[in-house]
Each structure stands twice: as structure tokens, then as C-alpha cells.
Amino acid sequence: MLSEQDQLAVVRGLRDGHRDAWARLYDGYSVDIWRYVARLMGPQAADVADVVQTTMIEAARSARQFDAERGTLWSWLAGIAHHQAALSWRQAGRSARLKQLAETGAGELRRWLDDSELSDKSCEQLELADLVRGVLSELSGEYAALLTAKYLDDRSLEEMAQQFGGSVDAIKSKLARARREFRLKFAEPSDLQMKRSLPQRG
């Protein structure tokens, strides 16, 4: 994780087209981005690699859009990664699999959510990992990253405040909203599938 000063230096370097800035961005964040994308995409290494590569390239191209007042470099990168992962989900045509999982595992996942406990291991054991990932892909990038950090990576509120920016209280409030949004998205699996099956407008 780069310091705030180093983050700004990297962004300035990317804007000016300096190669060393790209190297610092990759060295500073590629491992964490890989881990985050793997949470969203699953264990298929090729899919994860494609999304990570696209994320880093898109970050370099859009460096001028980064605004330090709106969040950290990590939260900006995570947003790009989430967008690319969501695109990959839509292109992969996984709606049939998600529908099956929603029908067979909805009750168990709701119990996890009620207890505020959600582990990747439990999801895999009950074959609900794809459903969780599918719902995360429907959330905003910020909410998906917060839920992943808290419940799948077991980050403390203090660590998350440092990673995403803001106070612990602000992170707690955002997490509460993210959990509510997750429940709403999960509660309507048929609507989720319908949205996935509709053609996207250009």
C-alpha cells in the first residue's frame, strides 16, 4: 500500500506518461487487485488474469480521472476492477448457473447474512460461491469492495479506513448500507437473472 504522497506521485507520473509510474502502480497494487478480482471471479486463473490486466491498463489510460478528494488510489483501482469483473460476468453468460444456485441455496445464504457472517470457504462448500460473486457484481464497486474486505478478507475497520479513506464510523455506515443493498439484490434472484438476460443498450 502506497502512502498518500506516493499515490499522488504515481498518478502524476501516469498522467505525464512516465514508465516508472506504471511500474510503481503495478508493484504497489497488483497483488491486492489480483486477490480482489479472484474474490469476484472465482478460481479460474485465466479469467482473473484477463481482468487484472485490463484493470491496470484502464487505470493507466484514465489516470487523469483520479481525484484524491474522492478516495484513495486503491478504492479507485478497485472500482475499475469491479467494473471489468462485472463486464466479464455478463459476457460469460452465467445466468443459468446463478438461477440454479439461487433456487437451491437462498435459505442458507440468508441465514449467513442475518448473522453477518459470510466466508468464502462456506460458500464453496455449499456451492454458493458463484451466486455470491454474481450478486457482488451487481453492487456498486465501492459496496462490493467493502463487503469483500470485511467478510472475505477479514479486514478490521481500522485497516479498511486506511485502505479506502475516511473514518472508522464512515466505514461502518457504508458497510451497513452495503449489507442492505446485498440483501436487496439477493432477495430478487429472478430479477437479477432477467437483467442479465436483457440485451445491453449501447
Helices and strands as residue ranges (DSSP letters): H 4-15, H 19-41, H 45-61, G 63-65, G 68-70, H 73-92, H 95-114, H 120-125, H 129-138, H 141-147, I 148-152, H 157-164, H 168-187, H 189-197
